[in-house]
Amino acid sequence: MASRIRRGYRAITIVVRDQDVAEAQRLADLLMMEGLSRADRSLVFRFSMVFLSDAVRGKEPQEILRLVLERARRVQPGVKPPNAA
């Protein structure tokens, strides 16, 4: 069976929430309607990694953790920093 995965790419399995899949599909559909013919959920998740990498580039590990925890609190109220009592 021939692989459809291009050189330099790997297929991985990730667990995401139903609403994340729905949002990725919505964005892929929007991109396709605007003319990006190869838009799919995979592309959306790859772009997400680029955006996240750009956002944390040059930051210290503690600052990255703080940013992640702040975002997690917005999504899931009650998430506390690891050193919080």
C-alpha positions as CSV (number, residue, x, y, z in Angstrom):
1,M,0.0,0.0,0.0
2,A,1.5,3.3,-1.1
3,S,1.8,6.1,1.5
4,R,0.0,9.4,0.8
5,I,2.1,11.2,3.3
6,R,4.6,13.5,1.7
7,R,8.3,13.4,2.5
8,G,9.1,15.4,5.6
9,Y,5.7,14.8,7.2
10,R,4.5,12.2,9.7
11,A,1.1,10.9,10.6
12,I,0.4,11.1,14.3
13,T,-2.6,10.6,16.4
14,I,-3.8,13.3,18.7
15,V,-6.8,13.6,21.0
16,V,-8.9,16.7,20.6
17,R,-12.3,17.8,21.8
18,D,-15.3,17.6,19.5
19,Q,-15.5,21.4,19.4
20,D,-11.9,21.6,18.3
21,V,-12.5,19.3,15.4
22,A,-15.6,21.3,14.5
23,E,-13.7,24.6,14.6
24,A,-10.8,23.1,12.5
25,Q,-13.3,21.9,10.0
26,R,-15.0,25.3,10.0
27,L,-11.7,27.1,9.3
28,A,-10.8,24.5,6.6
29,D,-14.1,25.1,4.9
30,L,-13.7,28.8,5.1
31,L,-10.2,28.6,3.6
32,M,-11.5,26.4,0.8
33,M,-14.3,28.8,0.0
34,E,-11.7,31.6,-0.2
35,G,-9.7,29.6,-2.8
36,L,-7.2,27.5,-0.8
37,S,-8.0,24.3,-2.5
38,R,-5.8,22.1,-0.3
39,A,-7.3,23.3,2.9
40,D,-8.2,20.6,5.4
41,R,-8.2,20.0,9.2
42,S,-4.6,18.8,9.0
43,L,-3.5,22.1,7.4
44,V,-5.4,24.0,10.1
45,F,-3.6,22.1,12.9
46,R,-0.2,22.6,11.2
47,F,-0.9,26.4,10.9
48,S,-1.9,26.3,14.6
49,M,1.5,24.9,15.4
50,V,3.2,27.6,13.4
51,F,1.2,30.3,15.2
52,L,2.0,28.8,18.6
53,S,5.7,28.5,17.8
54,D,5.8,32.1,16.7
55,A,4.0,33.2,19.9
56,V,6.5,31.6,22.2
57,R,9.7,32.0,20.2
58,G,12.4,33.6,22.4
59,K,10.4,33.3,25.6
60,E,11.8,31.7,28.7
61,P,10.3,28.3,29.8
62,Q,8.5,29.9,32.8
63,E,7.0,32.5,30.6
64,I,5.7,29.9,28.2
65,L,4.2,27.9,31.1
66,R,2.5,31.1,32.4
67,L,1.0,31.8,28.9
68,V,-0.3,28.2,28.6
69,L,-1.8,28.2,32.1
70,E,-3.4,31.6,31.5
71,R,-5.0,30.3,28.3
72,A,-6.0,27.1,30.0
73,R,-7.8,29.1,32.8
74,R,-9.8,31.0,30.1
75,V,-10.8,27.6,28.6
76,Q,-11.2,25.7,31.8
77,P,-11.9,27.9,34.8
78,G,-10.2,26.5,38.0
79,V,-6.9,25.4,36.4
80,K,-4.2,26.5,38.8
81,P,-0.4,26.9,38.4
82,P,1.6,23.8,39.4
83,N,3.0,25.5,42.5
84,A,-0.3,26.9,43.7
85,A,-1.6,25.7,47.0
